[in-house]
């Protein structure tokens, strides 16, 4: 049974939600970028939050287009309420959500993805960086907390909770996965038909994208030497593209009751993509130690 406090909380939340729906009816609750450039959501997305080809190019240009801008909204919030029934316990609501924000200062774009916590976990920054794009040299610069330029974006797979297998793999006591956002800088340039990315990371995001409760592992890890990354992708024939990746770095690992040690790691990867009509094929192979 819900007690009176839970009822008050529930009806208060319901009233706030109703007010927000009424207040935003004229604005039609348009997302930040769609409002800014008068685009529909399907211009950039297939199934939210996954990006299509246009959406990917928009992101790779630092979220800026050479087009008239409209609206002043800089912050959007997504909040979910889950009604759970725990055996032997009272029923409860488990909230979770994210805040997305973007603001342009001249040619510099600031982007923030801040989680509000869920499942007993803390709130915290998941992605947050400054980006600028030089149209004359076709170069993107990004600094802050960003994703590696992988073939698939882990951040776009948050809704279906189905991360790409190897991207979240840990090796031994090294808990740094490809899916973890990095603190550092990214340099991306188009050279002919090829897209070349270089990354330098001095730290990484720890925790869940939605702020889930951390799991104690008995190990503490940190950066022992900056991680250097190089990613290249290029079309080789109509509908066919190939890519290669290289990552190298070193981790400082402290295990409970043992002396700290440094763990150097290297990862290399190959990528093949093919598309014909409505069918798409992708294969990746990674090696490392």
C-alpha positions in Angstrom: 0.0 0.0 0.0 1.2 3.5 -0.7 1.3 5.7 2.4 0.1 9.3 2.5 3.6 10.7 1.8 3.9 8.6 -1.3 0.5 9.8 -2.5 1.4 13.4 -2.0 4.6 12.9 -3.9 2.8 11.1 -6.7 0.1 13.8 -7.1 2.7 16.6 -6.9 4.7 15.0 -9.7 1.6 14.5 -11.7 0.6 18.1 -11.4 4.1 19.3 -12.4 4.0 17.1 -15.4 0.6 18.3 -16.4 1.7 21.9 -16.0 4.8 21.3 -18.2 2.7 19.8 -20.9 0.3 22.7 -20.9 3.0 25.3 -20.7 5.0 23.8 -23.6 2.1 23.2 -25.9 2.8 26.3 -28.0 6.4 25.4 -28.2 5.4 21.8 -29.1 8.2 20.5 -26.8 10.7 20.7 -29.7 14.2 19.4 -28.8 17.1 21.9 -28.7 18.7 21.4 -32.1 15.4 20.8 -33.9 14.1 24.1 -32.5 17.3 25.9 -33.3 17.4 25.0 -37.0 13.6 24.3 -37.6 14.2 20.6 -38.3 12.1 17.5 -37.4 13.5 14.9 -35.0 13.8 12.4 -38.0 16.2 14.7 -39.7 18.9 13.5 -37.3 17.5 10.4 -35.7 16.3 7.0 -36.8 15.1 5.6 -33.4 15.9 8.0 -30.5 18.6 8.5 -29.5 20.4 6.8 -32.4 21.7 9.1 -35.1 21.3 8.7 -38.9 23.9 9.7 -41.4 22.8 13.4 -41.3 22.8 13.4 -37.5 26.3 12.0 -37.4 27.6 14.6 -39.8 25.9 17.3 -37.7 27.5 16.0 -34.5 30.9 15.8 -36.3 30.6 19.4 -37.2 30.4 20.4 -33.5 26.5 20.7 -33.6 26.6 23.7 -35.9 25.1 24.3 -39.4 25.5 27.1 -41.8 21.8 27.9 -41.6 19.6 30.5 -39.8 19.1 29.8 -36.1 15.8 30.2 -34.2 14.8 29.9 -30.6 16.8 30.4 -27.4 16.3 27.1 -25.6 19.6 25.7 -24.2 18.5 23.0 -21.7 16.2 20.0 -22.1 15.4 17.4 -19.4 14.3 13.8 -19.9 12.9 12.2 -16.7 11.5 8.7 -16.3 9.4 7.3 -13.5 9.4 3.5 -13.0 6.8 1.8 -10.8 8.3 -1.2 -9.2 6.9 -4.0 -7.0 9.6 -5.5 -4.8 8.6 -8.9 -3.3 8.3 -8.5 0.5 8.7 -4.7 0.4 6.6 -1.7 -0.2 6.0 -0.5 -3.7 8.1 2.5 -4.8 9.0 4.8 -7.6 12.6 4.6 -9.0 13.3 7.9 -10.9 16.0 8.4 -13.4 16.8 10.8 -16.2 19.2 13.1 -17.9 19.7 16.8 -18.6 21.0 17.8 -22.1 22.3 21.3 -22.7 24.0 23.1 -25.6 25.0 26.7 -26.0 27.0 28.5 -28.7 29.6 31.2 -28.1 30.6 32.4 -31.5 32.0 29.3 -33.3 32.5 27.3 -30.0 29.7 25.0 -29.0 29.3 23.7 -25.4 27.5 20.4 -24.9 26.5 18.7 -21.6 24.9 15.3 -20.9 24.3 15.2 -17.1 22.6 12.2 -15.5 20.2 12.7 -12.6 21.0 9.4 -10.9 19.0 6.1 -10.8 18.8 2.9 -8.8 20.5 4.5 -5.7 23.4 5.9 -7.7 24.8 9.4 -7.7 24.1 12.1 -10.3 27.0 13.2 -12.4 28.4 14.4 -15.7 28.4 11.7 -18.4 29.5 13.9 -21.4 30.6 17.5 -21.4 32.9 19.2 -23.9 33.6 22.3 -26.0 33.7 21.8 -29.7 34.5 24.0 -32.8 34.5 23.2 -36.5 36.7 24.8 -39.1 34.7 24.6 -42.4 37.6 25.7 -44.6 40.0 23.0 -43.3 37.2 20.4 -42.5 38.6 20.0 -39.0 36.8 19.4 -35.7 38.3 20.2 -32.3 36.8 18.8 -29.1 38.0 19.1 -25.5 36.5 17.8 -22.3 34.6 14.6 -21.5 33.9 12.9 -24.9 33.3 9.5 -26.5 36.0 7.8 -28.5 35.2 8.0 -32.3 34.1 4.3 -32.5 32.2 2.8 -35.4 29.1 2.7 -33.1 28.4 5.3 -30.4 27.8 3.7 -26.9 26.0 6.9 -25.9 23.4 6.3 -28.6 22.6 2.9 -27.2 21.5 3.9 -23.7 17.8 3.4 -24.3 17.8 -0.3 -25.3 20.5 -1.3 -22.8 22.2 -3.4 -25.4 25.8 -2.2 -25.6 28.0 -3.5 -28.4 29.8 -6.5 -26.9 33.5 -5.7 -27.1 33.1 -2.0 -26.4 32.3 -2.7 -22.8 34.9 -5.5 -22.2 37.3 -5.4 -19.3 40.7 -7.2 -19.5 42.1 -8.5 -16.2 42.2 -5.8 -13.5 42.2 -3.0 -16.2 38.6 -1.6 -16.0 39.0 0.9 -18.9 36.6 -0.1 -21.7 36.2 1.5 -25.1 32.8 2.6 -24.1 34.0 4.8 -21.3 34.0 8.5 -22.1 37.5 10.1 -21.9 38.8 13.4 -20.4 41.0 15.0 -22.9 41.1 16.3 -26.5 40.0 15.1 -29.9 41.2 16.3 -33.3 39.3 15.2 -36.4 40.1 16.1 -40.0 38.8 15.0 -43.4 41.7 14.2 -45.7 40.4 13.5 -49.2 37.7 10.9 -48.7 39.1 9.6 -45.4 38.2 10.7 -41.9 41.1 10.8 -39.5 40.7 11.2 -35.7 43.4 11.6 -33.1 42.7 11.5 -29.3 44.6 12.2 -26.2 43.1 11.1 -22.8 44.2 12.0 -19.3 41.3 10.4 -17.5 38.0 8.7 -18.0 34.4 8.7 -16.8 33.6 6.2 -14.0 30.2 4.9 -13.3 26.9 4.4 -15.1 25.6 6.6 -17.9 22.3 7.0 -15.9 24.0 7.2 -12.5 23.4 3.6 -11.4 24.8 2.5 -8.0 28.6 1.8 -8.3 29.7 -1.8 -7.7 32.7 -2.3 -5.4 35.4 -4.4 -7.2 38.3 -4.2 -4.7 40.5 -2.4 -7.3 41.2 1.3 -7.9 42.5 2.4 -11.3 43.8 5.6 -12.8 45.8 6.9 -15.7 49.6 6.2 -15.4 50.4 7.6 -18.8 48.2 9.5 -21.3 46.2 7.3 -23.7 46.9 8.1 -27.4 44.4 7.0 -30.1 44.3 7.1 -33.9 41.2 6.2 -35.9 40.9 6.2 -39.7 37.8 5.5 -41.8 37.5 5.8 -45.6 35.2 4.6 -48.5 36.9 2.3 -50.9 34.0 1.6 -53.3 30.3 2.7 -53.6 28.6 1.5 -50.4 31.8 0.0 -48.9 34.1 1.6 -46.4 37.0 0.3 -44.2 38.6 1.6 -41.1 41.5 1.0 -38.6 42.1 2.0 -35.0 45.0 2.1 -32.6 45.0 2.8 -28.8 47.9 2.8 -26.4 48.3 3.8 -22.8 49.1 2.7 -19.3 46.9 2.3 -16.2 47.9 2.5 -12.5 46.1 -0.3 -10.7 45.8 -0.7 -6.9 44.3 -3.9 -5.6 43.2 -4.3 -2.0 46.1 -5.5 0.1 48.6 -5.4 -2.7 51.2 -3.0 -4.1 50.3 -0.7 -7.0 51.5 -1.5 -10.4 51.3 0.0 -13.9 49.6 -2.0 -16.7 50.5 -0.9 -20.3 47.9 -1.8 -22.9 47.6 -1.7 -26.7 44.5 -2.2 -28.8 44.2 -2.3 -32.6 41.1 -2.8 -34.6 39.8 -3.2 -38.2 36.4 -2.3 -39.5 34.4 -3.2 -42.6 31.1 -1.6 -43.5 28.8 -2.3 -46.5 25.4 -1.0 -47.5 23.1 -1.9 -50.4 19.6 -0.6 -50.7 18.0 -1.1 -47.2 20.6 -3.7 -46.1 23.6 -2.8 -44.0 26.5 -5.0 -42.9 29.3 -4.2 -40.3 32.2 -6.3 -39.0 34.8 -5.3 -36.5 37.8 -7.2 -35.2 40.0 -6.1 -32.3 43.3 -7.3 -31.0 45.2 -6.2 -27.9 47.2 -7.0 -24.8 
